[in-house]
Amino acid sequence: MWDILAVAVVAFALWKIFIAPRDLNPAHALPAPHAAYAKLDGGTFRVTDARGRVLFLDFFASWCEPCKVEAPAVARWAQDNPQAIVIPIDVGEPRMLAENFARRYGLRDVALDPNANAQALFSVRGFPTVVVIDPAGKIRATWEGLNPAIALAMSNAFRSLSAEKTSVTAASP
């Protein structure tokens, strides 16, 4: 019995880390909501402003222990891949908590969702959640929960979606 449970846990972990992040099937893509969020550094981030580029929305909360593990990895990936847009979004918390978390974990371009609208708009059910939006503005993946290989998943998604954009652009007359 314990052996079966152990195999199931390992299989789930392998699926979560290596298989699920690669499922970017355009047949399942839905248009991203036209959401807008205030940014910590001033101004407003609008999802539609990212059209033409791959966008990663990283939803988090400062009380979330897995977010404390994943946030630095996402921040490093964003710094190493400036051609992608990565927007960490603090959900349901006051500005001061978001500022402290961002400072502590080196997050840039942090947006605020104090009313937790993301939960309905992007189907965020837990933290951390990364939503991948392609250059056409379609949601191509939603990754829920801690992924120790988040940088690999983001690299794979970015490469795939950028290649799609290039092939679509090249095929256009």
Contacts in CASP RR format, 6 or more apart in sequence:
PFRMAT RR
TARGET T0000
AUTHOR 0000-0000-0000
METHOD contacts of the structure
MODEL  1
MWDILAVAVVAFALWKIFIAPRDLNPAHALPAPHAAYAKLDGGTFRVTDA
RGRVLFLDFFASWCEPCKVEAPAVARWAQDNPQAIVIPIDVGEPRMLAEN
FARRYGLRDVALDPNANAQALFSVRGFPTVVVIDPAGKIRATWEGLNPAI
ALAMSNAFRSLSAEKTSVTAASP
16 147 0 8 1.000
17 147 0 8 1.000
17 148 0 8 1.000
17 149 0 8 1.000
17 152 0 8 1.000
17 153 0 8 1.000
18 149 0 8 1.000
20 141 0 8 1.000
20 143 0 8 1.000
21 141 0 8 1.000
21 143 0 8 1.000
21 147 0 8 1.000
21 149 0 8 1.000
21 152 0 8 1.000
21 153 0 8 1.000
21 156 0 8 1.000
21 157 0 8 1.000
22 153 0 8 1.000
22 156 0 8 1.000
22 157 0 8 1.000
22 160 0 8 1.000
23 141 0 8 1.000
24 132 0 8 1.000
24 134 0 8 1.000
24 140 0 8 1.000
24 141 0 8 1.000
24 157 0 8 1.000
24 160 0 8 1.000
24 161 0 8 1.000
25 140 0 8 1.000
26 134 0 8 1.000
26 138 0 8 1.000
26 140 0 8 1.000
26 164 0 8 1.000
29 134 0 8 1.000
29 138 0 8 1.000
29 139 0 8 1.000
29 140 0 8 1.000
30 138 0 8 1.000
30 139 0 8 1.000
31 137 0 8 1.000
31 138 0 8 1.000
31 139 0 8 1.000
32 47 0 8 1.000
32 55 0 8 1.000
32 122 0 8 1.000
32 131 0 8 1.000
32 133 0 8 1.000
32 137 0 8 1.000
32 138 0 8 1.000
32 139 0 8 1.000
33 47 0 8 1.000
33 121 0 8 1.000
33 122 0 8 1.000
34 46 0 8 1.000
34 47 0 8 1.000
34 48 0 8 1.000
35 46 0 8 1.000
35 47 0 8 1.000
35 117 0 8 1.000
35 118 0 8 1.000
35 121 0 8 1.000
35 122 0 8 1.000
36 44 0 8 1.000
36 45 0 8 1.000
36 46 0 8 1.000
36 47 0 8 1.000
37 44 0 8 1.000
37 45 0 8 1.000
37 87 0 8 1.000
37 89 0 8 1.000
37 111 0 8 1.000
37 112 0 8 1.000
37 113 0 8 1.000
38 44 0 8 1.000
38 45 0 8 1.000
38 111 0 8 1.000
38 112 0 8 1.000
39 45 0 8 1.000
39 109 0 8 1.000
39 110 0 8 1.000
39 111 0 8 1.000
39 112 0 8 1.000
40 95 0 8 1.000
40 98 0 8 1.000
40 99 0 8 1.000
40 102 0 8 1.000
40 110 0 8 1.000
40 111 0 8 1.000
40 112 0 8 1.000
41 109 0 8 1.000
41 110 0 8 1.000
45 87 0 8 1.000
45 109 0 8 1.000
45 111 0 8 1.000
47 55 0 8 1.000
47 57 0 8 1.000
47 133 0 8 1.000
47 137 0 8 1.000
48 137 0 8 1.000
50 85 0 8 1.000
50 133 0 8 1.000
50 137 0 8 1.000
51 135 0 8 1.000
51 136 0 8 1.000
51 137 0 8 1.000
52 135 0 8 1.000
52 136 0 8 1.000
52 137 0 8 1.000
52 165 0 8 1.000
53 83 0 8 1.000
53 84 0 8 1.000
53 85 0 8 1.000
53 135 0 8 1.000
54 84 0 8 1.000
54 85 0 8 1.000
54 132 0 8 1.000
54 133 0 8 1.000
54 134 0 8 1.000
54 135 0 8 1.000
54 157 0 8 1.000
54 158 0 8 1.000
54 161 0 8 1.000
54 162 0 8 1.000
54 165 0 8 1.000
55 84 0 8 1.000
55 85 0 8 1.000
55 86 0 8 1.000
55 87 0 8 1.000
55 132 0 8 1.000
55 133 0 8 1.000
55 137 0 8 1.000
56 74 0 8 1.000
56 78 0 8 1.000
56 84 0 8 1.000
56 85 0 8 1.000
56 86 0 8 1.000
56 87 0 8 1.000
56 130 0 8 1.000
56 131 0 8 1.000
56 132 0 8 1.000
56 133 0 8 1.000
56 154 0 8 1.000
56 157 0 8 1.000
57 87 0 8 1.000
57 89 0 8 1.000
57 118 0 8 1.000
57 122 0 8 1.000
57 130 0 8 1.000
57 131 0 8 1.000
57 133 0 8 1.000
58 70 0 8 1.000
58 71 0 8 1.000
58 74 0 8 1.000
58 86 0 8 1.000
58 87 0 8 1.000
58 88 0 8 1.000
58 89 0 8 1.000
58 128 0 8 1.000
58 129 0 8 1.000
58 130 0 8 1.000
59 89 0 8 1.000
59 91 0 8 1.000
59 113 0 8 1.000
59 118 0 8 1.000
59 122 0 8 1.000
59 124 0 8 1.000
59 126 0 8 1.000
59 127 0 8 1.000
59 128 0 8 1.000
59 129 0 8 1.000
59 130 0 8 1.000
59 131 0 8 1.000
60 67 0 8 1.000
60 70 0 8 1.000
60 71 0 8 1.000
60 88 0 8 1.000
60 89 0 8 1.000
60 90 0 8 1.000
60 91 0 8 1.000
60 101 0 8 1.000
60 127 0 8 1.000
60 128 0 8 1.000
61 67 0 8 1.000
61 90 0 8 1.000
61 91 0 8 1.000
61 92 0 8 1.000
61 93 0 8 1.000
61 127 0 8 1.000
62 90 0 8 1.000
62 93 0 8 1.000
62 97 0 8 1.000
62 98 0 8 1.000
62 100 0 8 1.000
62 101 0 8 1.000
64 127 0 8 1.000
64 128 0 8 1.000
66 127 0 8 1.000
66 128 0 8 1.000
66 145 0 8 1.000
66 146 0 8 1.000
67 127 0 8 1.000
67 128 0 8 1.000
68 105 0 8 1.000
69 146 0 8 1.000
69 148 0 8 1.000
70 128 0 8 1.000
70 145 0 8 1.000
70 146 0 8 1.000
70 147 0 8 1.000
70 150 0 8 1.000
71 88 0 8 1.000
71 101 0 8 1.000
71 105 0 8 1.000
71 106 0 8 1.000
71 107 0 8 1.000
71 128 0 8 1.000
72 105 0 8 1.000
72 106 0 8 1.000
73 150 0 8 1.000
73 151 0 8 1.000
74 86 0 8 1.000
74 88 0 8 1.000
74 107 0 8 1.000
74 128 0 8 1.000
74 130 0 8 1.000
74 150 0 8 1.000
74 151 0 8 1.000
74 154 0 8 1.000
75 86 0 8 1.000
75 88 0 8 1.000
75 105 0 8 1.000
75 106 0 8 1.000
75 107 0 8 1.000
75 108 0 8 1.000
76 151 0 8 1.000
77 86 0 8 1.000
77 150 0 8 1.000
77 151 0 8 1.000
77 154 0 8 1.000
77 155 0 8 1.000
78 84 0 8 1.000
78 86 0 8 1.000
78 108 0 8 1.000
78 109 0 8 1.000
79 108 0 8 1.000
81 154 0 8 1.000
81 155 0 8 1.000
81 158 0 8 1.000
83 158 0 8 1.000
83 162 0 8 1.000
84 154 0 8 1.000
84 158 0 8 1.000
86 109 0 8 1.000
86 154 0 8 1.000
87 109 0 8 1.000
87 110 0 8 1.000
87 111 0 8 1.000
88 102 0 8 1.000
88 107 0 8 1.000
88 108 0 8 1.000
88 109 0 8 1.000
88 110 0 8 1.000
88 111 0 8 1.000
89 110 0 8 1.000
89 111 0 8 1.000
89 112 0 8 1.000
89 113 0 8 1.000
89 118 0 8 1.000
90 97 0 8 1.000
90 98 0 8 1.000
90 101 0 8 1.000
90 102 0 8 1.000
90 110 0 8 1.000
90 111 0 8 1.000
90 112 0 8 1.000
90 113 0 8 1.000
91 113 0 8 1.000
91 116 0 8 1.000
91 118 0 8 1.000
91 119 0 8 1.000
91 124 0 8 1.000
91 127 0 8 1.000
92 113 0 8 1.000
92 114 0 8 1.000
92 115 0 8 1.000
92 116 0 8 1.000
93 114 0 8 1.000
94 114 0 8 1.000
95 112 0 8 1.000
95 114 0 8 1.000
98 110 0 8 1.000
98 112 0 8 1.000
99 110 0 8 1.000
101 107 0 8 1.000
102 108 0 8 1.000
102 110 0 8 1.000
118 124 0 8 1.000
119 125 0 8 1.000
122 129 0 8 1.000
122 131 0 8 1.000
122 139 0 8 1.000
122 142 0 8 1.000
123 142 0 8 1.000
124 131 0 8 1.000
125 144 0 8 1.000
126 144 0 8 1.000
126 145 0 8 1.000
127 145 0 8 1.000
128 144 0 8 1.000
128 145 0 8 1.000
128 146 0 8 1.000
129 142 0 8 1.000
129 143 0 8 1.000
129 144 0 8 1.000
129 145 0 8 1.000
130 141 0 8 1.000
130 142 0 8 1.000
130 143 0 8 1.000
130 147 0 8 1.000
130 150 0 8 1.000
130 153 0 8 1.000
130 154 0 8 1.000
131 139 0 8 1.000
131 141 0 8 1.000
131 142 0 8 1.000
131 143 0 8 1.000
132 139 0 8 1.000
132 140 0 8 1.000
132 141 0 8 1.000
132 142 0 8 1.000
132 143 0 8 1.000
132 157 0 8 1.000
132 161 0 8 1.000
133 139 0 8 1.000
133 140 0 8 1.000
134 140 0 8 1.000
134 161 0 8 1.000
134 164 0 8 1.000
134 165 0 8 1.000
135 161 0 8 1.000
135 162 0 8 1.000
135 164 0 8 1.000
135 165 0 8 1.000
136 165 0 8 1.000
140 157 0 8 1.000
140 161 0 8 1.000
141 157 0 8 1.000
143 150 0 8 1.000
143 153 0 8 1.000
147 153 0 8 1.000
END
